[in-house]
Amino acid sequence: MTASSGRTGRPPLTEARKAEIRLDIARAAVELFVAQGVTATTGEQIGQAVGVSARTVWRYFPSKESCVRPLFSAGIDVIAARLREWPPGLPLEDLLGPDLTTGLLAATGPDGATGSALVRLTRTEPGLRAIWLQTYDEAEPAFARALAERAGLPADDLRPLIQAAMLNAALRAAVERFAWSPAETAPDATAGDAEAARTLRSALAIAAEGVS
């Protein structure tokens, strides 16, 4: 008789489960970074917060700073999908209005205060800053493809490329201005989210003047 050659052990993880683990690790990393700083946070601590080993953390991310990438990039698909549905002539700030904030928070997980604290850390932590800027570099072509699709233009057409660059810059400026402002001290999460939405709408209204 011959031994069975079938696979044993745990079944392979699905892509959806892998994405869930990545997001869990990202959320735990953010909480620790905000609470005790990036330098004081270890891969072991991040893993313990999620219930996995440090080895698992490093399997998904090359560095502790890169753990936050899913939280920075989760909104790209949300915004790109909305852009594809944006009817010509409809003000951009109306389409990407208050409900966009809710959609982005649902995609990422941290409450508004934690998210703002993470963005503030990008100002003083070079590793996080690099991830933050790289995320916006990745967002721009995604926005350009969405705008090109909406307009029925080739993906490399100059118009959607420039529109995407303007939109991307407006979004980043709005998020950073809100997070870095000394006045970002809303009494509760709901008020903070409302203020973030107003800042976002103002930035998008300005960008829409060149995107419409």
N, C-alpha and C positions, 0 to 999 in steps of 0.2 A: 504494500500500500504506500501511496505517496502522500506527503503532507499537503494540505490545502494551500494554494498559492493566493487565496483571496486576501484582501487588505483587512487589517485589524486595527483596533483603536478607534479614536474619535472620527466621525465623518468630517469631510472638509467643510469649512465655513462658506456660506453663501456670500455673494458680493454685498447683499443687503446687510447681513450680519457684520461683515467687516467694516462697512461704512458706519454702522451703529457703534461698534467698538471704538473706531477712530473718533467719533463725535463725543463719546463718553470720556475718552482720554483727554480730548481737547477741553471739555467743560471742567474736568478736574484740574487740569493744568492752569486754566484761567483763575479758578478759585484760589489756588495756592499762590500763584504769581501775585494776585491782588492782595492776598492776606499777609504774605511774608516776603515777597520780592522774588525776582527770578534767580538771583545768585543763591539764595538760601534753599531753593526748591531742588529736590533731587528726583531722578527718574524713579527711584524706589518709592518716594512719597506719592508721586503721581499714580504709580501702579497700585499702591495700597488703597488710594482713594476710590479706585475703580474696581478693585478686587482682582487685579491681574499682577503678574510679575513685572519687574523692571525689564526683563528680557522681552516680554511681549510689547511693552511700550516702545523699545528700540526697534522692534520688528516693524512697527507701523510708522515710526518717525525717526529721522536721523539725529535729531537733537531735541532738547527739551523746549527750546524756543519754537521749533517747527510744529510742536503739538497743537498750537493755536490755529494752524492754517485752516482746518475745516470751518472754524467759526468766522474767519475772515472771508472765505470763499463761498460759503453756503448761499449767500445772497445773490451771487452772480447769476445763477440759473433763475432765481425768482424774478430779478429785474429783466433779464433777457427775454423770458417768457412774456412778461408784461409788455415789453417793447414790441414784440411781434403782433400783439393784439391792439396796439395803439392806433386808433383810426385817424387818418389825416385830418388836420384841422382841430382836433381835440387838444386843449392845453395840456402840456406834458405834466404840469404840477397837479392837474386834476386826476389824470390816470394813475400817476405814482403818488397818490395822496396819502391821507392818514392810515389807510388800511395797509399800505406798503410796510410801514413800521411794524405792524402786527405780523405780517407775513415774514419779514426778515427775522423778527424775534422768535417766531415759531420754528424757522429753519435753523437757527443757531442755538437757542436754548438759554443763554444767560439773560438775567433781567437787565433792564436798561442801565442801571447804576453800575453793574459789574462790567457790562460791555463798554461803557464810557471809561471806566477805570482801566480796562485793558488798552483802549486806544491811547489813553494818557501815558501808559507805560511805554508805548512805541516812541515817545519823545525822548526818553532817557535810556532805553535799553536797545543797543545797536542790533542785537539779534532779532528782537521783535520788530524793530523798524524795518529790517531787511525783508522779513516775511510780509509785513504790511504793504510795503511798496511792490513787492513781487506779485502780491494778490491783485493789485490794481493793474499791473502790467498784463496779467492773465485775463482780467475782466474786459479790457478794451477790445480785443479781437472778438470776444463773445458778443459784446454789444454791437460791434460793427456788423457781424453776421446777422444779428436780429434786425437791425435797421435796414440792411440791404434786402433781407427777405421781405420785410414790410413794404419796401419801395419797389420790389421787383427788379433790383439791380444786382450786378455781379458782386460777389463778396469782396473783391479787391477794388471796387469803384471808389474813387477819391471822396465822394460826398459822404457815404456812411462812415468811412474811416475818420473823417474830420468830425462828423457829428458824434461819433463814439468817443473820440478824444475829449470833446467839449463836455459831454455828459459825464464821462468818467471823472474828469477834473472837478466838475460841479459836485458830484456825490462825495468825493474825497474831501473837498473843501468844507462841505456842510458837516460831515461826520466829525472832522477834526475840530472845526470851529466850536461845535456844540460840546464835544468832549473836553477840549482844552480851555473853554471859557471859565473864568472864575465864578460866573453867575450860574454854572451848572450845579445848582443845589436845590433842585425841586423838592418840595416837602414829601412827596410820595412817588411811587413808581409810575402811576397813571399820569400824574402831572409831568413827570420827566419825559415819558414817551410822547405826550402831547407837544411838549416843547421841542423835542427832537424832530417830530413830524413837521412842525412849523418851520424849523430851520431848513429841513430837507426841501419842503415846498418852495421856500424862498430861493434856494439855490437852483432848483429845477426850473423855476419861472425865468430866471436869468438865462439859464442854458437854453431854454425853449426859444428864446428870441433868435438864437442861431441855428436851432434844430428844426423849427417848424417849416 
